[in-house]
Amino acid sequence: MPVPKTELLLSLRRVVGEDISAIRQVHRSMSSTLLWLTLLFFFISITYIFNLGSGLVSIFGIMCILFISGLFYIYWGFNNKRIWAYRLAIGHWLFLILVCSFIAILDLISGIGGDIISLIMSGMLFFISIGMVKRFKTFTNPLFIAWYFSDSQHLLASAQLNDGEMMGACPHCWSILAIKPLELNTEDKCPQCGGMLVSEDTAKQFSDDEE
């Protein structure tokens, strides 16, 4: 039996609400990643500086502290959704990817030479780098951008749409879509990822309710 159109509309609105809640969790996770990787970079930098000659420690130490302070300020801004921090956080994220990848290569070279600890560290850092590369696309996600710079609920309510349309988010890739919920059916797919906009579980649930 077909899923009632009104139920599909309610289901889609519930999905949008769940996406917004999920985005908050993603943002917290990304902020935490910026924090602990910045701390890791700080400790690695300090260790390297202390291995330099005594005459260079104070100079590079001050430069390192100033630079790290800037990174922590970017983290603070991004964590608190400051508009100025968004692009800086993107640069911060890319910088940490490069740092992790570079250190991973150095550890891999040491590991090949017989240092097991360095080999393990290399694997961990490559894993972190790959994960950060995959998560980087979150910065360009329209729904994430809308949530960060304003209120996603306000965006969904005030967007310029045609009659009968509303804005929603794909439950699979978070692509923001303009759809006609009253014409939605269980065959409709996301044009970005090809995922079903109405899950089989949702369709089955409301079909069972009608029976």
Secondary structure, 3 states (H helix, E strand, C coil): CCCCHHHHHHHHHHHHHHHHHHHHHHHHHHHHHHHHHHHHHHHHHHHHHHCCCHHHHHHHHHHHHHHHHHHHHHHHHHHCCCCCHHHHHHHHHHHHHHHHHHHHHHHHHHHHCCCHHHHHHHHHHHHHHHHHHHHHHHHHCHHHHHHHHCCHHHHHHHCCCCCCCEEEECCCCCCEEEECHHHCCCCCECCCCCCECCCHHHHHHHHHHHC
